Amino acid sequence: MMLWTDLLSNKRYAQAQKSPDIRSSFQRDYDRILFSSPFRRLQNKTQVFPLPGAQMVHNRLTHSLEVASVGRSIACRTVEKLTKKHPELKERQSDIETIVASACLAHDLGNPPFGHSGEDTISSFFRDGKGKELENSVLPEQWSDLIAFEGNANAFRQLTHQFTGRRAGGFSLTSATLATLLKYPYPSFNKGDRKKYNVFYSEIQTFEEVVNECGIPRLDTEHLVYARHPLSFMMEAADDICYLVLDMEDAHKRGIVSTEAIESCFLAFFHPDKDKTFFQHKEKAYHDVSDVNERMAFLRAMLINKLVNCASDIFVKHYDAIMEGCFEKSLISHLPEFEKNALDLCRDESVKHIYRHPSVVKIELTGFNVIGTLLEDFTDAVLNPATPYNKKLLSLVPEQFKVETNEVYPKLQSVIDFISNMTDLYAVQLYKDLRGID
């Protein structure tokens, strides 16, 4: 059984504790993330739909802010419910809420330009493209990072790695916040059949220091597979809820999904008999407001509120399994049958009409061309830096992404660090500049 005294460790990674501040250690974590350059750059990174456009849709920054808000609500309601049996948690409620919100704020920091297609492009460059010839130049464990690039692992690296000229420990966040960020607490070469992972080969030592500091048990004696920090489930639930609801709202604003379709999906979560109060509120809201987008905003708010309550109920119900490290899957995957059926309906609608929409597919194809080309050019430059062209190319790389080493893996990581930190707009402009496109 994990202990909250360990799980809420405020020990900072690779940094001595500072003198007392009016803010708690966890509030300083939140502020460090919020005021950072990598967080600001999320403003120009694609969530789902093209940026910019006539209709204001979510980007990675607005998504992260909303996930942090929902995560804080889940944490608040969960602690309030848990204090009946665990009154000692009440005095740590503010810390728990802030840790979850901080992890939510940081969860997308490792995503490259162009959404998930950016991850696929980096992976395919090494798995199927010109980068494949480098397989024998790195360790098998390092190669597994490259052929299955993962934004979650890159976020952990962004927060903890000492880039050139920067301070040790990266953001030097607390162990509790870093551990909460780890949805998939194992490296790429131990992920087995799992699609995702949270630790690159280069961050294994950091990973072990963080989870051990928080008293998180190792689940596999042969492999580096650990249990999840309990608060990680709340962060994941907040992300799942925002993806589910807000992608559909964006699609409605762009005219991709009809009002009838989104209304049907959102209302499917509310039972005619068990949610009579909601339907009374709905009738009043619809009577007072005729604007379609405002009506959908009302439904969105009510749905998020319901799912927040569901997620906290599930956490409380499975509290012992979560604290023992044996709870499987996400909180949202454990929804009651009625809500689960509604969730499946929304997902089917999203896959059919949103994620396969031509505007989304075009962005993904753009990502493949832009990121693929930049990867090819800068990989050749770091491996063959003496040519006149490559010397000029490397002069464009910021100092923080340059490394002094003869090893291939760190060189390749420096290229990925550089490209994954780009915004969509910067990546496209650099691509045009290098290809002479006006």
Secondary structure, DSSP 8 states (H G I E B T S, - for coil): ---HHHHT---BTTS------SS-HHHHHHHHHHTSHHHHHGGGSBSSS-SS-SS---BHHHHHHHHHHHHHHHHHHHHHHHTTT-GGGGGGHHHHHHHHHHHHHHTTTT--SSHHHHHHHHHHHHHTSGGGGGGGGS-HHHHHHHTT--HHHHHHHHHH---TTS-TTTT--BHHHHHHH-SS-SBGGG-TT-S--SB-GGGHHHHHHHHHHTT--EEETTTTEE---HHHHHHHHHHHHHHHHHHHHHHHHTTSS-HHHHHHHHHTTS-TTTTHHHHHHHHHHHHH---HHHHHHHHHHHHHHHHHHHHHHHHHHTHHHHHHT---S-SGGG--HHHHHHHHHHHHHHHHHTTTSHHHHHHHHHHHHHHHHHHHHHHHHHHSTTSHHHHHHHTTS-GGG----S-HHHHHHHHHHHHHTS-HHHHHHHHHHHHT--
